[in-house]
């Protein structure tokens, strides 16, 4: 699937993986519609992309609001008359024990990570079926293995994967491509905005992101997977090993994951 003149919507495109995806698809000649809540950052990103020769359109939107997602798709169709790829990238994380977390934090994660993808997919689907296009869900290894201290995040990613798997199966005869991408630990900035038990942002990452896979590498791998219409994409050797071992040794992996996450600075639970 060549991307030149294809129309691509990317949610959560203000920073991190979303920004890198927009830049990659733009360089390859796609008409990119970028969306997010930070209007100034979106326009800054668009300006830089346009200077490099990309074709980009900004539609500010909060994916947790159904009306915003409906408007995002409507504006895309109004401007370009088609839609070929929807990338459900918008997402937030959390870090707190379930016994201590405010339930509004989990609701917020579900509203963005799960419902945001449901809303955007619902209004994009008729156009993607027409173009025999692609739906991409940016999930996580946390959508394959429940991570302690990340209840809301893991729950939202498990839900996202179940939703997209069902969409794929329902449309087996419609030539609709559905990709579930699990980046693993990525230097994307998501941890600095991760919500604590009372809903306030952490403000800094509990992990050293220098050794993590970059957002640009993740974007390249997702771009290639869309081109090749792959079903699943699991990135990083650690992520692939975790998914593999969890299939055969789930109880042992519970302990491994617990001990690994407990090593984080100021971990909400002890080793």
N, C-alpha and C positions, 0 to 999 in steps of 0.2 A: 504494500500500500504506500504509494508515494504521497508526500504531504503537500506538495506545491498546490496552492489554491484550495486546499482543504480548509474547512472552517472548524476551529477547535475552541471549545470553552474550557477554561481552567479556573476552578474555584480556589480560594486561598492563595492567590498569586502575588501577594504583597512581599513575601520573603521566602527564604528556604527553598524547598523542593518545588513549590508552585512557581516561584520566580524563575528558577532554573529551567523548569519545563517550558515556560512561556518563551524564554530566550532561545531554547533549543528548537522548538517548533517554529518560531519566528525565523530563525536562521535557515531553516529548511524550506521556507517559502509558504508556510501555512498562514492563513488569516486568523490571528489569535485574539480571542475575546478574554480579557483578564478581569477577574472579579475578586472582591474582598471588602473588608470593612474600613480599611485605612485608605481613605480617598487620596490623600496627598502622596502616600507611598505608591499607590497604583499609577498615578499620573507621572511620578518620577520614573518608575519602571518603564512606562510606555514611551516617555520621551527618549530615554536611553535606547530603547529598542528601535524606535523610528529612526534615530540618528545612524543606527547600524544597518538600516535598509529594510527592517521588518515591517509588516503590516499588522497593526494592533489597534484594538478598540477597547475602551475602558467602560465597564458597567459596574459601578459600586453596588454591592449587595451583601446582605447578611443571610447566609444559607440556612440559618435556623428559622428564618421567616419564610413561610410558603409563598407569600405574595412576592417577595424579593426574587425567589427562584423562578417563579412564573414570568416575572418581568425580565429577568436575565435572558431567558430563552426567547421571549417575544422580541426583545431588542436585537438579539442576534439574528433572528429570522428576518426581521424588518430591514436590517442593514445588508445582510448577505444572501438571504433567500434560501439558505441551506444550513445543515449542521452535520458534520462528519465524525467528530470526536468530542465526547464529554469526559473530562477528567475531574472526578470527585476527589479533590486534594485537600480541601479545607478541613482543618482538624485542630483540636486542642487536647492537652494531656492533663494529668493530675498526679499528685504524690501525697498519699495519706492512707492510714489504716481505715478500713471500712467502719470499724467500731467508733472511729472518731470523726469521720468526714460528715459535713453537712450534706444532706441528701440533695439540696439544690445544686451542688457541684456535679453530682452524677447526672442530674437532669440536664444540666448545661452541656455536658459532654455528649449525652445522647442526642440532644437537639442539634448540635453542630456535626458531630462525627457520623451519626446514623441518619437522623431525619433530614439533615442537609443533603445527603446523598439521595435519599428517597425523593425529596421534593424536586431536586434538579433532574433526576432520572425520569420521574413521572412526566414532566413537561417537555423533556428532550426526546423521549422515546418515539413519538410518531415520526419525527424528522430523521432520527437515527435508523429507524426501520426502512424509511424511504431510501436513504443513502447507503444502506447496508454497512453502517458505520461501527464505531467502537465506543463502549462504555468502559472507563477505567476507574477502579476504586483503589485509592492509595491506602492500604491497610497497614499491618505491622506484624511482627512476630508475636506481639501481644494479642493478635487475633487468632493465633494458633495455639498459644500456651498462656494461660492466665498468669499475670505477673503480680506478685504481692506488692501492695502499696499503690497499685494502679487499677483498682477494681472497675471504676467507671470507664477508664480507657480500654481495658481488655474487653469489657462487656460491649462497648460500642463497636469495637473492631470485629468481634465475633458476630455481632448482629449484622454489620456491614457485609461480611463475607457470606453469611447465610442468605441475605437479601440478593446479592449479586449472583450467587450460584443458582438461585431460583429463577432470576431473570434470564440467565443463560439457558437454563433448561426449558423454560417456557417458550423460548424463541429459537429452539434448535433448527426449525425448518425455515427460519426467516433470515438466515445468514447474518445475524447480529453477533458481533464480536464483543466478548466481555472478558476483561483482564483484571485479575486481582493481584496487585503488586505489594509486596511486603519488603520494605527497604531495610529493616534491621536498624541498628543504632547508626544514625546519620547526623552529621554536623549541620543541622538545619535551624537551630535556634528555638525549637519547640519546647525544650526543657526550661528555658528562661521564662517562658510565658505559662508554664505548667501551673495548675491551680493547687494551692495548699488546702488543708482541711476546711478552712473557712471561706474558700473561694478567692482569696487574694493570690496574685501571681508570685511564684517563688523569687523571681528577680535574677537568679543566676542558676547555671546548670550544675547539678550535683556530680556531673561526669566531665572528664577531660575530653573535649571534642576534637582535639588536634589529631588524634589517631583514627578517628571515625571516617567512614566513607563520606565524601563531599556530596553536597546537594547536586552539583553539576554531573558527577558520575552517576548518581541515581537517575537524574533526568535523562541522560544518554541511554541508560539501560531500559528505562520505561519507554522512551521514544522507539528504540529498536524493537521492543516487545509489541508495541502497537503496530509497527510496520509489518512484523511477522505474524500478527494476530495470535499471539500466544495466550494461553489460558491462565497460567500462573507465573509469577516471577518472585522468587525468594532471593534476596541479596545478602551478601556477606557470608563468609564461610561459617561464622559463628551461628548465624541465623539458620542456615541450611542444616548444620549439625544438630541444632536444638530441635528443629521440627522432626528430623529423622529419628533422633533418640527418644523423643516424646511418644512416638508411635509404638515403640517396642518396650520402653522402660519408663512409663509415666510416673510411677511412685518414686523411683530414683531421681527423675528429673525434677519432681517437686522439691526435693532437698537441694539439688544443684541450683535451681533457680532461686530458692529462698536464700541460700548462702551467698549467691552472687549479688543479689539485690541488697542484701543486708550490709555489704561492704561499702555502699555509697556513703559519702559524708552526710552526717545528720539523717541517716536512714530512720524512717518512722518505726522500724522494728529492729530488734537486736539479733545478732548472729547466735 
